[in-house]
Amino acid sequence: MTDRTTTVSLLLGISAIALGAAAPAAAQGTPEETVATTGGGLEEIIVTARRREEAMQDTPISVSALSSASLERSNVQALDDITRLMPNVAIQAQSGFLAGNTAFIRGIGSQEPLLSVDSPVGIYIDGVYIGRNNASNLELVDLERIEVLRGPQGTLFGRNTTGGAISMVTKKPASEFGVEQKVTVAQYDEYAARTRIDTGLLGETGLSATLSYMHRQRDGWLNNKYAKGSHTQGALNTDAVWAKVHGEWGAFQADYTFDWTDMRGVPGGFQTRFLSPLLRAYYGNTTGNSLLDEVQQDYNKNFSVRSKALQRVKIIGHALTLQYDVSDDITLKSITGRRTYKAALGTAYAPPGIFGNTTAGIQEVQIYSADAKDEDVKQFSQEFQLLGKLGDFSYVGGLYYFEEDSKYFNPTSYSFVVSPTLASNLSSSTIFDYQAKSYAAFGQASWKPQSLDEKLELTFGVRYTKDKKAVQQTASTVRNGKASFDDTSINAIVSYKPVDDVMVYARYGTGYRSGGFNTRASATQSFVFEPEKAKTYEAGIKSEFLDRHVRLNAAVFHTDYKDLQVTQYLATAAGGGGFTNNASARFRGFEVELQAVPVDGLTLDGSVGYVDPKYNEIFFIVPAAPVPGHTPGAGEVAGGLGNYADISKFPYVPKWTVHLGGQYLSEDIGFGKLLLKLDYSYSSKRYFMTNVLNGLNFADAIADPGQHQFDARIGLVEVPVAGKSMDISLFVENLTNEHNISSGIDFGALGFAGNIYSPPRRIGVDAKISF
């Protein structure tokens, strides 16, 4: 089925839901599926997208949210799981990283794991920025909600970003003592247990606290004869603790949040699918174990790689939020954060015991190995906010500071094949220390005149950011660097409510992503890359109908990027290399999100996201041979620079993302309530490499052709057990056992390429009891 046919069918399905619910208009919203207890309508969702609490339907920007109930019933265990529930949001587990993710919003993101490159998508926990994507795919132990803000976030959120922001908000302690225990048992010997304890109010102290502990373990799903069970690809063993202490004394409040994660395991297996003719000839002449036996273009659950020590990741976070209400109209707030991340990330790509002729005689050879990668990151942030109201105006202003100190150590080894009978065993390393500091001042004000019944709102915001960076590199090139970058970003919004429960809005905003250092660059390549800047135009409508039984929201956008940072890993005979090109591009698209409650207990939701990206300019060195599909520009000669916008792709960006879901929650049937839930998600074709230049022979072959996934859940909730309440459910993820591709790498001059596949079908049971 073509993308166009699939899209038309899905849009017709969503339209049918809308017509069935008698919804006459469209707007942008959330896949939230919890039904309110009053009147059987949709629940009102409160977000903090503008740094103050307000209903999501009153927030004139493109934002989606998932509540705690939605996260649990959709089996969202880590941040990358929200991809299947939100339009124009694509998050994947990072290739070769146990706790890393690759996040894209509206087509903008970064798959680059280097600590010297910032992400265009900001990820936050309780307002504290997580500086590294490598440490952001945490166990979501105890969240109140996740908010996703689309488009440049240039004024209000911590680090100025061009793609968007993902904000995780943890649960506050309950006012009464309580204990909650959840247990999950699933395929691949998976066992998980989560315990939450709420102290309730501690006497007259004004304090309350909550503590949650999670343990999750599972075996891998790859049949690897060199590593079994908990040591094979996909295995995981995690302990995580989340704690929060809340204090309230009159006009003063304080919240301290602590998170601790200890992950051991092996990332998903890299399946080598393609070898160059030269590598096939050479490995056909080797002895011992055969690499050729492990290479298969179709999905292969039975390939083997060397057994390596488990990856180990430790993440610790602290957040302290202080709030003082000076008056009914003025609030002072302080958010202090400190986070640390340490990781040992050894990864292998081929089986052991392959012996071949090398320049040093008969030796063991391997296509690639990164045995001893270490990362160490410490960060601190401080933010001060002033929030208030003055007549028809509401405002927020503040100061922000961020600092980061990182160490990166990545030795690699590989066999560079020079002929069908000869290879060289080589090694290289990328080693550097990196420091970053960021300073910002920001302010935003909204005017909502009472003389117009508060139907009209005008908003304007501005932020000035100054970044200072330094790097000391000792391998593979010895060099030091210092650089500073600055930017002034603005945000302007006009919104209007022609009738109750319908709001239209238009937005113009700019954003900035700091420049940095390309520590993979060779001595002859550019070491410093420029900041990325974006300006976006967005229009949307948010609406509810039929006494909040239908919520239909939509947004359209056009974003122009200057000096877009395009990163791509390149391996050569000299070792792991890479580039960070500054390109220019434009992105257009839309999001549509629908929810409906046609009858009490039944909630239907659907969403469609579309992104159409196009390069204006992206320059590469022109190779000697003509490039298929490329039309040379005027004056383009071999060895010079050429604009390859006509053949370059946008890695990890699907044009279409679709979600359809339904949930039925019955009335009490005497022993609880029946819960039925079904979700379908689709994303269209994605590429993982920018183009086929620089010896990338398989960039097109390893592309993800598109993904389909069905998830289902059936259970009983609110079952009375000895005066307590229990939920028990049977769930299935990837019901039809699709072989979906999550990432891919073409190793270029090393002559091989492959993919990492998402987990196969997973069936399990979970039970939760509250008392």
C-alpha positions in Angstrom: 0.0 0.0 0.0 1.4 3.4 -0.9 1.8 6.2 1.6 -0.9 8.2 -0.3 -3.4 5.3 -0.1 -2.7 4.7 3.6 -3.0 8.3 4.4 -6.3 8.7 2.6 -7.8 5.6 4.3 -6.7 6.9 7.7 -8.0 10.4 7.2 -11.3 9.0 6.1 -11.4 6.9 9.3 -10.8 9.9 11.4 -13.4 11.9 9.5 -15.9 9.1 10.2 -15.2 9.3 13.9 -15.7 13.1 13.8 -19.0 12.8 11.8 -20.2 10.1 14.2 -19.6 12.5 17.1 -21.3 15.4 15.2 -18.1 17.5 15.4 -18.4 20.5 13.0 -14.8 21.9 13.2 -11.1 21.0 13.6 -8.3 22.0 16.0 -5.1 20.8 17.5 -5.0 19.0 20.9 -4.0 15.9 22.8 -4.4 12.1 22.7 -5.5 12.1 26.4 -8.0 9.3 26.8 -9.1 9.6 30.4 -12.8 10.2 30.8 -13.9 12.7 33.4 -16.0 11.5 36.2 -18.6 14.3 35.8 -21.0 14.0 32.9 -19.1 11.4 31.0 -17.1 14.0 28.9 -13.5 14.4 28.2 -11.2 15.4 31.0 -9.9 19.0 31.2 -6.1 18.9 30.9 -3.9 21.4 32.7 -0.4 22.2 31.2 2.4 24.6 32.0 3.5 25.3 28.4 3.6 29.0 29.2 5.2 28.5 32.6 2.0 28.9 34.4 -0.9 26.4 34.9 -3.7 26.8 32.4 -6.1 24.6 30.5 -4.5 23.1 27.4 -7.5 24.3 25.3 -6.7 27.8 26.4 -3.0 27.6 25.5 -2.5 29.2 22.0 0.4 27.0 20.9 0.8 23.5 19.6 1.1 21.3 22.7 0.0 17.7 23.4 -0.1 16.0 26.8 -0.4 12.5 28.3 -1.6 12.1 31.8 -0.5 9.4 34.3 -3.5 7.2 33.4 -2.8 7.5 29.7 0.9 6.7 30.2 0.0 3.6 32.2 -2.8 2.2 30.1 -0.7 2.8 26.9 2.3 0.9 28.6 4.6 3.9 28.2 7.7 2.8 30.1 10.3 5.1 28.6 10.2 8.4 26.7 10.6 6.8 23.3 7.2 5.0 23.8 5.2 8.3 23.3 6.1 8.3 19.6 3.2 6.1 18.7 0.7 8.4 20.5 1.5 11.9 19.3 1.6 13.4 15.8 4.8 14.8 14.4 6.8 13.4 17.3 9.4 10.8 16.5 11.6 9.4 19.4 13.7 6.3 19.0 16.1 4.5 21.4 19.6 5.7 20.4 21.7 3.3 18.5 24.3 1.7 20.8 23.1 3.6 23.9 21.2 2.0 26.7 19.7 5.2 28.1 19.8 7.4 25.0 17.1 8.6 22.6 16.9 10.3 19.3 14.1 12.9 19.5 12.5 14.7 16.6 9.6 17.1 16.6 8.1 18.4 13.3 11.1 17.0 11.5 13.8 18.7 13.6 16.0 16.7 15.9 19.5 15.1 16.1 20.8 11.6 16.1 24.3 12.8 17.0 25.5 11.4 20.4 28.6 13.5 20.6 28.7 15.4 23.9 29.9 18.5 22.1 26.7 18.9 20.0 23.5 20.2 21.6 20.1 18.8 20.8 17.4 21.0 19.1 14.8 19.3 21.2 14.9 20.2 24.9 13.9 17.6 27.5 13.0 18.6 31.0 12.1 17.0 34.4 10.2 19.3 36.7 11.5 22.3 34.8 15.2 21.2 34.9 16.8 20.7 31.5 18.5 17.3 30.7 21.6 18.3 28.8 22.3 15.1 27.0 20.0 12.9 24.9 22.3 10.0 25.8 20.8 10.2 29.4 17.2 11.0 28.7 15.5 7.7 28.0 14.7 7.1 31.6 12.4 4.7 33.3 9.2 6.8 33.8 8.5 5.7 37.3 6.1 8.2 38.7 4.9 10.9 36.3 1.9 13.1 36.5 2.1 14.0 32.8 4.3 14.5 29.8 3.8 17.7 27.7 5.2 18.1 24.2 5.6 21.6 22.8 6.1 21.8 19.0 8.2 24.3 17.2 11.0 26.7 18.3 10.9 27.4 22.0 12.9 30.6 22.0 11.5 32.5 25.0 10.3 30.6 28.0 12.1 27.2 28.3 15.6 26.8 29.7 17.9 26.1 26.8 16.7 27.9 23.7 15.7 25.2 21.1 14.6 25.1 17.5 12.7 21.9 17.4 10.5 21.9 20.5 10.4 20.8 24.1 9.4 17.7 26.0 8.4 18.4 29.7 8.0 15.6 32.2 6.2 16.6 35.4 6.4 14.2 38.4 3.6 13.5 40.8 3.1 15.6 43.9 2.7 13.7 47.2 -0.8 12.8 48.2 -2.5 14.5 51.1 -3.3 11.1 52.7 -1.1 8.1 53.5 -1.2 5.5 50.8 0.7 2.6 49.2 0.6 1.4 45.6 2.2 -1.7 44.3 2.4 -2.7 40.6 3.8 -5.9 39.2 4.4 -6.8 35.5 5.3 -10.2 34.1 5.9 -10.5 30.3 7.7 -12.4 27.6 11.5 -12.8 27.5 11.6 -13.4 31.3 10.5 -9.9 32.0 9.6 -9.0 35.5 9.0 -5.5 36.8 7.8 -4.2 40.2 7.0 -0.6 41.2 6.3 0.5 44.7 5.0 3.9 45.6 4.5 5.2 49.2 2.8 8.5 50.1 3.3 9.7 53.7 0.4 12.1 53.6 0.6 15.3 55.6 3.2 14.9 58.4 1.3 16.3 61.3 1.5 20.1 61.5 4.9 20.4 59.7 3.4 21.4 56.4 5.4 18.6 54.8 4.4 15.6 52.7 6.5 13.1 50.7 6.3 10.4 48.2 8.8 7.7 47.4 8.8 5.3 44.4 11.0 2.4 43.5 11.1 0.5 40.3 12.9 -2.7 39.3 12.7 -4.0 35.8 14.6 -6.9 34.3 14.3 -8.9 31.0 16.3 -11.1 28.8 17.2 -10.1 25.2 15.2 -11.3 22.2 18.1 -12.1 19.9 19.2 -15.7 19.6 23.0 -15.1 20.0 25.1 -18.2 20.6 27.9 -16.1 22.1 25.6 -14.4 24.7 22.6 -15.8 26.5 19.7 -14.4 28.4 20.6 -11.3 30.4 23.7 -10.7 28.3 22.2 -10.8 24.8 21.0 -7.9 22.7 17.8 -6.2 24.2 18.5 -7.4 27.8 17.8 -4.9 30.5 18.2 -4.8 34.3 17.2 -1.5 35.9 16.7 0.0 39.3 15.2 3.4 39.6 14.1 5.6 42.5 12.0 8.8 42.4 11.3 10.9 45.5 9.5 14.2 46.1 9.1 16.2 49.2 6.5 19.0 49.2 6.3 21.7 51.8 3.7 24.4 52.1 3.7 27.2 54.7 1.3 29.9 53.9 2.5 31.9 50.9 5.7 29.8 50.6 6.0 26.4 48.9 9.0 24.2 48.3 9.4 21.0 46.2 12.5 18.8 46.2 12.6 16.1 43.6 15.2 13.3 43.4 15.7 10.7 40.6 18.2 7.9 40.5 18.6 5.3 37.7 21.0 2.4 37.5 20.7 0.6 34.2 22.6 -2.5 33.1 22.0 -4.2 29.8 22.7 -4.5 26.1 21.2 -2.2 23.5 19.3 -3.7 20.6 21.4 -5.8 18.3 23.0 -4.2 15.2 22.1 -6.5 12.3 24.7 -6.3 9.5 22.5 -6.5 6.4 24.9 -5.4 3.6 28.5 -5.9 2.7 30.4 -4.4 -0.2 31.7 -6.9 -2.8 35.2 -6.4 -1.5 34.2 -7.3 2.1 32.2 -10.4 0.9 35.3 -11.5 -1.0 37.7 -11.0 1.9 35.5 -12.6 4.6 34.8 -15.5 2.2 38.6 -16.2 2.5 38.7 -16.1 6.3 38.8 -19.1 8.7 37.2 -19.9 12.0 33.7 -18.4 12.5 32.1 -16.9 9.4 30.9 -13.4 9.2 29.0 -14.3 6.0 26.8 -16.7 8.0 25.5 -13.7 10.1 24.8 -11.3 7.2 21.2 -11.4 5.9 19.3 -8.7 4.3 15.9 -9.8 5.7 15.1 -9.5 9.4 17.2 -12.1 11.3 16.6 -13.1 14.9 19.4 -15.6 14.9 22.6 -13.6 14.2 25.5 -13.6 16.6 27.9 -11.0 17.9 30.7 -11.1 20.4 29.7 -11.3 24.0 30.7 -8.0 25.8 30.3 -6.8 29.3 26.9 -5.2 30.0 26.6 -1.5 29.4 26.2 0.4 32.7 24.5 3.7 33.0 24.0 5.7 36.2 21.9 8.9 36.3 21.2 11.1 39.3 19.1 14.2 39.4 18.1 16.8 41.9 15.6 19.6 41.5 14.6 22.2 44.0 11.6 24.5 43.3 10.9 27.4 45.7 7.8 29.5 45.3 6.7 32.6 47.2 3.4 34.3 46.6 4.2 38.0 47.3 0.5 38.8 46.7 -2.5 37.4 44.9 -1.0 38.9 41.7 2.8 38.4 42.1 4.8 35.2 42.5 8.5 34.6 42.8 9.9 31.2 41.8 13.4 29.6 41.8 14.2 26.3 40.0 17.6 24.8 40.9 18.8 21.6 39.2 21.9 19.4 39.3 22.3 16.2 37.2 25.0 13.7 36.7 25.4 10.9 34.1 28.1 8.2 33.9 28.1 5.5 31.3 30.3 2.5 30.2 29.1 1.7 26.7 31.0 -1.2 25.1 29.4 -2.4 21.9 30.3 -5.2 19.4 29.1 -5.6 15.8 30.4 -9.1 14.7 31.0 -12.6 16.1 34.4 -13.5 17.6 36.9 -16.0 16.2 37.2 -14.8 12.6 40.8 -15.1 11.4 42.1 -13.6 8.2 45.3 -12.5 6.5 46.4 -9.0 7.7 49.4 -6.8 7.3 50.7 -8.3 10.5 50.0 -11.9 9.5 47.1 -14.2 10.3 45.1 -12.4 13.1 41.6 -12.2 14.4 39.6 -9.6 12.4 36.3 -7.8 13.0 34.3 -5.3 11.0 34.0 -2.9 14.0 34.1 -2.7 17.7 33.7 0.0 20.4 34.7 -1.9 23.5 35.4 0.7 26.1 33.4 3.9 25.5 33.0 6.0 28.6 31.0 9.2 29.1 30.9 11.4 32.2 28.6 14.5 32.4 27.9 16.9 35.3 25.5 19.8 34.9 24.0 22.6 37.0 21.2 25.0 36.3 19.5 27.9 38.0 16.4 29.8 37.0 14.6 32.7 38.6 11.1 33.6 37.6 8.8 36.5 38.3 5.1 35.8 37.5 2.3 38.2 37.9 -0.9 40.0 36.8 -1.5 43.7 36.3 -4.9 44.7 35.2 -5.5 43.0 31.8 -1.9 41.9 31.6 -0.2 38.6 32.8 3.5 38.3 32.6 6.5 36.1 33.3 10.1 37.2 33.3 13.4 35.7 34.6 17.0 34.8 34.4 18.6 31.5 33.5 22.0 30.0 34.0 23.3 26.6 32.8 26.8 24.9 33.0 28.0 21.6 31.9 31.3 19.7 32.3 31.8 16.5 30.2 34.4 13.9 29.5 34.3 11.6 26.5 36.5 8.6 25.8 35.7 6.4 22.8 38.4 4.0 21.5 37.3 1.9 18.5 38.9 -1.0 16.6 38.2 -2.3 13.1 39.6 -4.2 10.2 40.1 -2.1 7.0 39.9 -4.4 4.0 42.3 -3.5 1.2 41.9 -6.5 -1.1 40.1 -9.9 -1.2 43.1 -11.4 0.6 44.4 -8.6 2.9 43.2 -6.4 5.7 44.7 -4.0 8.2 43.7 -4.2 11.9 43.4 -0.6 12.9 42.2 1.4 15.9 41.3 5.0 16.6 40.0 7.1 19.5 37.9 10.2 20.1 38.9 11.7 23.5 38.0 15.2 24.7 36.8 17.3 27.7 34.1 19.7 27.1 32.7 22.7 29.0 29.6 24.8 28.3 28.0 27.8 30.0 24.8 29.5 29.0 23.2 32.7 30.3 19.8 34.0 29.4 17.3 36.8 30.3 13.7 36.4 29.2 10.2 38.0 29.5 6.8 37.4 28.1 3.5 39.3 28.6 -0.1 38.6 27.5 -2.9 41.2 27.2 -6.5 39.9 27.5 -8.8 42.9 27.7 -11.9 42.5 29.8 -13.6 45.1 27.6 -13.7 42.4 24.9 -14.9 39.7 27.4 -11.4 38.3 27.4 -12.0 36.8 23.9 -8.9 38.4 22.5 -5.3 37.8 23.8 -2.1 39.3 22.5 1.2 37.8 23.6 4.8 38.9 23.1 8.0 37.5 24.5 11.7 38.0 24.0 14.8 36.1 25.2 18.5 36.9 25.0 20.9 34.0 25.2 24.7 33.9 25.5 26.6 30.6 25.2 30.3 30.0 25.9 32.0 26.7 25.0 35.4 25.2 25.3 36.9 21.8 24.3 40.3 20.2 25.0 40.8 17.2 22.6 43.6 14.7 22.8 42.5 12.2 20.1 42.2 11.5 17.3 43.4 15.1 16.7 45.1 17.2 19.4 43.5 20.6 19.5 41.8 23.1 21.8 38.9 25.4 21.0 36.9 28.2 22.5 33.8 29.8 21.0 30.9 32.0 22.1 27.5 32.5 20.4 24.5 34.7 21.2 21.0 35.2 20.0 17.8 37.3 20.6 14.6 35.2 20.1 11.1 36.5 20.0 7.6 35.0 20.3 4.4 36.8 19.2 0.9 35.3 19.4 -2.6 36.5 18.8 -5.6 34.4 19.8 -9.3 34.9 19.6 -12.4 33.1 20.9 -15.3 33.7 18.5 -17.5 31.5 20.7 -17.1 29.6 23.9 -14.9 26.5 23.6 -13.4 27.5 20.2 -10.2 29.4 19.9 -8.2 30.4 16.8 -4.6 31.6 17.0 -1.6 32.6 15.0 2.0 32.6 16.1 5.3 33.9 14.9 8.4 32.7 16.8 12.1 32.3 16.5 14.5 29.9 18.1 18.2 29.2 18.4 20.5 26.2 18.8 24.0 26.9 19.9 27.0 26.2 17.7 29.7 23.9 18.9 32.7 21.7 18.1 32.8 18.8 15.6 35.2 16.6 17.6 35.1 13.9 14.9 36.4 16.3 12.3 39.8 15.6 10.8 42.6 18.1 11.0 41.6 19.4 7.6 37.8 19.7 8.3 36.0 22.6 9.9 36.2 22.2 13.7 33.6 24.8 14.8 30.1 24.9 13.4 27.7 27.8 13.5 24.5 28.3 15.5 21.2 27.0 14.0 18.4 29.6 13.8 14.7 29.0 13.1 11.7 31.2 12.5 8.2 29.7 12.4 4.8 30.7 11.3 1.9 28.8 12.9 -1.9 29.0 12.9 -4.2 26.8 14.8 -7.7 26.2 16.2 -8.7 24.5 19.4 -12.3 23.5 20.0 -14.7 21.4 22.0 -18.2 20.5 21.2 -21.3 18.7 22.6 -20.7 19.4 26.2 -17.0 18.4 26.0 -17.8 15.1 24.3 -15.7 16.0 21.2 -12.3 17.7 21.1 -10.9 18.5 17.7 -7.8 20.6 17.3 -5.4 21.4 14.5 -2.3 23.4 13.6 -0.4 24.3 10.4 3.1 25.5 10.3 5.9 26.8 8.1 9.5 27.0 9.5 12.6 28.3 7.9 16.0 27.2 9.2 19.3 29.0 8.7 22.6 27.2 9.3 20.7 24.0 10.1 23.1 21.6 11.8 23.3 18.3 9.8 25.5 15.7 11.4 26.5 12.4 9.9 28.9 9.7 11.1 31.6 8.7 8.6 34.1 5.9 9.0 37.4 5.9 7.0 40.7 4.1 7.0 41.9 6.8 9.5 39.1 6.0 12.0 35.7 7.3 12.9 35.1 10.6 11.4 32.1 12.9 10.6 30.9 16.3 9.7 28.5 18.9 10.9 27.3 20.9 7.9 25.4 24.1 8.3 22.6 24.0 5.7 19.4 26.0 5.0 16.0 24.3 4.8 12.3 24.9 5.2 9.7 22.6 6.8 5.9 22.7 6.3 3.2 20.6 7.7 0.2 20.2 10.0 -1.1 18.2 13.0 -4.7 17.2 13.6 -5.9 15.5 16.8 -9.3 14.3 17.7 -11.0 12.8 20.7 -14.7 11.8 21.1 -16.9 10.2 23.7 -19.8 9.0 21.6 -21.3 7.1 24.5 -20.5 6.9 28.2 -17.4 4.9 28.8 -16.1 4.9 25.2 -13.3 7.2 24.2 -12.1 7.4 20.6 -9.0 9.3 19.6 -7.1 9.8 16.4 -4.3 12.0 15.1 -2.4 12.8 11.9 0.9 14.6 11.5 2.5 15.6 8.3 6.0 17.2 7.7 7.3 18.2 4.3 11.0 19.2 4.6 13.1 20.6 1.8 16.7 21.7 1.7 17.5 25.0 0.1 21.2 24.5 0.4 23.5 21.8 1.7 27.1 21.8 0.5 29.5 18.8 0.1 32.8 18.3 -1.6 32.1 17.3 -5.2 33.4 13.7 -5.9 35.2 12.8 -9.1 32.4 10.5 -10.4 28.9 11.8 -11.1 26.4 11.3 -8.3 23.2 9.4 -9.4 20.2 11.7 -9.2 22.1 14.9 -8.7 22.0 17.7 -11.3 25.3 19.6 -11.1 25.0 23.4 -10.5 26.8 26.1 -12.5 30.5 26.1 -11.8 30.4 22.8 -9.9 33.7 21.0 -10.3 35.3 17.9 -8.7 37.1 18.9 -5.5 35.1 22.1 -5.1 31.8 22.5 -3.2 28.4 21.5 -4.6 24.9 22.1 -3.5 23.4 18.6 -3.0 19.9 19.7 -1.9 18.3 17.7 -4.7 19.4 14.3 -3.3 19.9 14.9 0.4 17.5 13.4 3.0 16.4 14.4 6.5 17.5 11.5 8.8 14.9 10.0 11.1 12.1 12.2 9.8 8.9 10.4 8.6 6.5 12.6 6.5 3.4 11.0 8.1 2.7 9.9 11.7 -0.8 8.5 12.5 -2.4 7.2 15.6 -5.9 5.7 16.0 -7.1 4.5 19.4 -10.2 3.4 21.3 -10.8 2.7 25.0 -13.9 1.4 26.7 -14.3 1.6 30.5 -17.6 0.0 31.7 -19.7 0.8 34.7 -19.1 -1.3 37.7 -20.1 -4.9 36.9 -20.1 -6.1 40.5 -16.4 -7.0 40.7 -14.8 -3.9 39.1 -14.9 -2.2 35.7 -14.1 -3.8 32.4 -11.3 -2.0 30.4 -10.7 -2.6 26.7 -8.1 -0.6 24.8 -6.7 -0.8 21.2 -4.2 1.4 19.6 -2.8 1.6 16.0 0.2 3.7 15.0 1.8 4.3 11.6 4.8 6.2 10.4 6.0 6.5 6.8 9.4 5.9 5.3 12.5 7.3 7.0 16.1 7.6 6.0 19.0 7.4 8.5 21.7 9.0 6.4 21.7 12.4 4.6 22.8 11.1 1.2 25.0 8.6 -0.7 28.1 10.8 -0.8 31.4 10.0 1.0 31.3 6.3 0.2 27.9 5.6 1.7 26.8 2.9 -0.7 23.9 1.6 1.4 22.2 4.8 2.7 19.1 4.1 0.7 19.0 0.3 1.3 18.9 0.7 5.1 16.0 3.2 5.1 13.0 2.3 7.3 10.2 1.5 4.8 7.5 2.6 7.3 6.1 1.2 10.5 2.8 -0.3 11.6 2.0 -1.3 15.2 -1.1 -2.6 17.0 -1.2 -2.6 20.8 -4.0 -4.0 22.9 -5.1 -4.2 26.5 -7.9 -6.0 28.3 -8.4 -5.9 32.1 -10.5 -5.2 35.2 -9.9 -2.0 37.1 -11.1 -0.8 40.5 -11.7 -4.3 41.6 -12.5 -4.4 45.4 -10.1 -6.7 47.3 -10.3 -6.7 51.1 -11.3 -3.1 51.1 -8.6 -2.1 48.7 -8.6 -1.4 44.9 -6.9 -3.5 42.4 -6.3 -3.3 38.6 -5.3 -6.3 36.5 -4.7 -6.4 32.8 -3.4 -8.5 29.9 -1.6 -6.5 27.3 0.0 -7.1 23.9 2.5 -4.8 22.2 3.2 -5.1 18.5 0.3 -7.5 18.2 1.0 -8.5 14.6 4.8 -9.0 15.3 6.0 -6.4 12.8 9.8 -6.2 12.1 10.0 -2.5 12.5 13.3 -0.8 12.0 14.4 1.7 14.7 17.7 3.0 13.4 20.4 2.3 10.8 24.1 3.1 10.1 26.1 3.0 6.8 29.7 2.7 7.8 30.9 4.0 4.5 34.5 3.2 3.6 34.5 0.2 6.0 32.1 -1.5 3.6 29.2 -2.5 5.7 25.8 -1.2 6.8 22.9 -2.5 8.9 19.9 -1.7 11.1 18.6 -2.1 14.7 15.1 -3.5 14.9 12.4 -2.7 17.4 11.3 -5.3 19.9 9.1 -8.2 18.6 5.7 -8.9 19.9 5.5 -8.7 23.7 2.7 -10.3 25.8 2.4 -9.6 29.5 0.2 -9.2 32.5 0.3 -6.4 35.0 -1.5 -5.9 38.3 -1.7 -2.9 40.6 -3.2 -2.6 44.1 -3.7 0.6 46.0 -4.3 0.8 49.8 
